[in-house]
């Protein structure tokens, strides 16, 4: 099993946590379970550690990822594979909160641009240069 929180994709940790959180919440919703129910069902499988609703809450909010033993127990009680919750390459399935690109009109002919996507260095440097020029009143992207 891959170490939780490490991916070969280079995805930022927040993207990985948010992707995991969305997958977990979706699974809980599909089963009609709340966080306490998940913790209660996981507890007997975790002999070396304790798990409670507060732990599950942190996972669902994307604050932390579970340790490997907790991830395995969670997948078992949710009747899925650990990779269904936390794929080893977590770049393409990130939630709406961290979509690859987001553009929002903020008025006065300006937009808020957010990019969460792996790109080559030359592309990243060009985008950053254009943004810097645009913020100085020059012709941006």
C-alpha positions in Angstrom: 0.0 0.0 0.0 1.4 3.5 -0.9 2.3 5.7 2.0 -0.6 8.0 2.8 0.0 11.5 1.7 2.8 10.6 -0.7 2.1 10.5 -4.4 4.2 10.3 -7.5 2.0 12.8 -9.2 3.4 15.9 -7.5 -0.2 17.0 -6.6 -0.2 19.6 -3.8 -1.1 18.1 -0.4 -4.2 20.2 -0.1 -5.5 18.8 -3.4 -4.9 15.3 -2.2 -6.6 15.9 1.1 -9.6 17.6 -0.6 -9.9 14.8 -3.1 -9.9 12.3 -0.3 -12.4 14.3 1.7 -14.8 14.5 -1.2 -14.5 10.7 -1.9 -15.1 9.9 1.8 -18.1 12.2 2.2 -19.6 10.8 -1.0 -19.2 7.3 0.3 -20.7 8.2 3.6 -23.7 9.9 1.9 -24.2 6.8 -0.4 -24.4 4.6 2.7 -26.5 7.0 4.7 -23.9 7.0 7.5 -22.7 9.9 9.6 -19.2 10.4 10.9 -19.9 8.7 14.2 -21.2 5.6 12.5 -18.0 5.3 10.5 -15.9 5.7 13.6 -18.0 3.1 15.5 -17.6 0.6 12.7 -13.8 1.2 12.3 -13.0 1.0 16.0 -12.9 -2.8 16.3 -10.5 -3.0 13.4 -8.0 -0.6 15.0 -6.6 -2.5 18.0 -3.4 -0.3 18.3 -5.1 3.1 18.0 -8.3 4.8 18.8 -10.6 6.5 16.3 -13.5 8.8 17.0 -15.9 11.1 15.3 -13.5 14.0 15.7 -10.9 12.1 13.6 -13.5 11.4 10.9 -14.4 15.1 10.9 -10.8 16.1 10.2 -10.8 13.6 7.3 -14.1 14.8 5.8 -13.0 18.5 6.1 -9.7 17.7 4.3 -7.6 18.8 7.3 -5.6 15.5 7.5 -5.3 12.1 5.9 -5.7 8.9 7.8 -2.6 6.8 8.7 -2.3 3.5 6.7 -4.0 1.4 9.3 -7.0 3.8 9.6 -7.3 4.0 5.8 -7.3 0.2 5.5 -10.0 -0.1 8.3 -12.0 2.7 6.7 -11.9 1.0 3.2 -12.9 -2.3 4.8 -16.0 -1.0 6.5 -16.9 1.1 3.5 -16.6 -2.0 1.3 -14.1 -0.5 -1.1 -10.4 -0.4 -1.8 -8.1 2.2 -0.1 -7.3 3.5 -3.6 -11.0 4.2 -4.2 -10.7 6.8 -1.4 -7.1 7.9 -1.9 -5.8 7.1 -5.3 -2.0 7.0 -5.6 -2.1 9.7 -8.4 -4.5 12.3 -7.1 -4.3 15.0 -9.7 -7.2 14.5 -12.0 -10.0 13.9 -9.5 -9.8 16.9 -7.2 -13.0 18.3 -6.0 -14.7 21.5 -7.2 -12.9 23.5 -4.5 -9.7 22.7 -6.3 -10.6 22.3 -9.9 -7.7 22.5 -12.4 -8.7 26.1 -13.2 -11.2 28.5 -11.8 -12.0 32.0 -13.2 -14.4 34.3 -11.4 -15.4 37.8 -12.5 -14.7 40.3 -9.7 -15.8 43.4 -11.6 -14.0 46.4 -13.1 -12.8 44.2 -16.0 -10.8 41.9 -13.7 -11.1 38.2 -12.8 -9.8 36.1 -10.0 -7.7 33.3 -11.5 -6.8 30.1 -9.7 -4.8 27.3 -11.2 -4.3 23.9 -9.6 -2.6 22.0 -12.4 0.8 20.4 -13.1 2.5 22.3 -16.0 6.0 22.4 -17.4 8.3 25.1 -16.0 8.3 27.2 -19.1 4.5 27.4 -19.0 4.5 28.3 -15.3 7.2 31.0 -15.7 5.3 32.5 -18.7 2.0 32.6 -16.7 3.7 34.1 -13.7 5.4 36.7 -16.0 2.1 37.6 -17.6 0.4 37.9 -14.2 3.1 40.1 -12.9 2.9 42.4 -15.9 -0.9 42.5 -15.7 -0.8 43.5 -12.0 1.6 46.4 -12.8 -0.9 47.9 -15.2 0.8 46.3 -18.3 -0.9 44.0 -20.8 -1.4 40.8 -19.0 -2.6 37.4 -20.2 
